[in-house]
Amino acid sequence: MLRAVANWYKGSVEAELKKYGLKYHDILIENHPDVDAALDRLTPEELSERNRRLKRAMDIGMKHSELSHEAQEQIKPWEGYLQLDRVRKERLERLMNP
């Protein structure tokens, strides 16, 4: 039962992200220390792509519109680009070994 609800929720989030052309990592809270550190490690090209996706999403939202279905099919919202696991592991190591 719980697995079915989780799959439904994941599908719902994926559909919303695709409407706006976003990836899951785009909507993470930037003030979190791990996310902030991972954003600092992005290349200028990756950061530019992220900013472009965010600006496009804001524009689409303001226009009360969504991406075309063809464009939505090309979006892979669960494809991550932030090194969150590595950053989290390094932060925890620093906490354990002061």
Secondary structure, 3 states (H helix, E strand, C coil): CHHHHHHHHHHHHHHHHHHHCCCHHHHCCCCCHHHHHHHHCCCHHHHHHHHHHHHHHHHHHHCCCCCCHHHHHHCCCCCCCCCHHHHHHHHHHHHHCC
